[in-house]
């Protein structure tokens, strides 16, 4: 399994599920904390879930989009709470 930041596929199911940020964290370009940040999402921000992967370290990351924007990236599931709807594997 890759430990790189590039090449992770994702899709946007319709309708998607959603959740909220549990704190202030960066959306990343890949499913690892070391990946370059895409944007900062503040606590309470609503995120629309596309799909999730489990990275090489066994941690689940979800590809998300910030509500009301086109800003999207990977977020560790440890940083998201109050999920509504089922998660979809990528």
N, C-alpha and C positions, 0 to 999 in steps of 0.2 A: 504494500500500500504506500502511496506517495506521502512524503512529508513536505512537499513543495506547496507553494501558494497558488500556482497556476494549474489549469486543466481540470478543475472540478466542475462537473456538469450540474445543472439545476433546471428546474421547470417551474412554472407558475400555474398550479391547478386552479380551476374555477368551480365552485367558490373556494377560496383559501381559508385557512384558519388564521387566527391572530392571537397576539399576546402583548404584553407591555414590558418595557425596560424596568429592571429591578434596581437600577442605579445608572450612573453616567458611564457609558462604555463606547468604544469605537466599533463601528462596523468594519470588518476586515476584508481584504481582497481574496482570502482563502480561509479554510477552516482551522487556522492556527493563530495563536496570539502573536507570533513573530511576523505574521504577514502584514504588509503595508496597510495602514488605516485608510478607509474610504471616507468616513464621516463620523462625527461624534453624535451619538443618540443619548439624549438626556433621560433621567429617571421619569417614568410615567409615559414616555412616548409610545404610541400604538404602532406595532409592527405587524405587517401582513406576512405570513409564512408562505414560502414557496415549497421548500422541501428540506430534508435534513440528510446529513451524512455522519458516519462515525469515523473519526480520523485515526491515524496510525497509533495514537496513544489511548484509544478507546473512549474518547470524549465526543459527545454528540454536538454538532453545530448545525444551525438552521440558516438557510439563505432567506433573507427577509427584505422587505421594502418598507420604508418609513411612510406611514399614512399621509396622503395628500401630496406626495412628491414622487420623483423617479429615482430617488436615492436608494440604493440597494447594496447589500453585501452580506457577509457571513457573520453570525453572532453565536457565541457559545450559549447553549441552552441553560448553563448555570446563571446567566445574566438576564433571563426572561422569566416572567411569571404570569399568572392569571390567564393561562391558555384557554382559548375557546375553539373547539373543532379539533378534528383529528390531524395529526402530523402525517406527512407523506414522505416516504424515502425517495431520494433523488435517483 
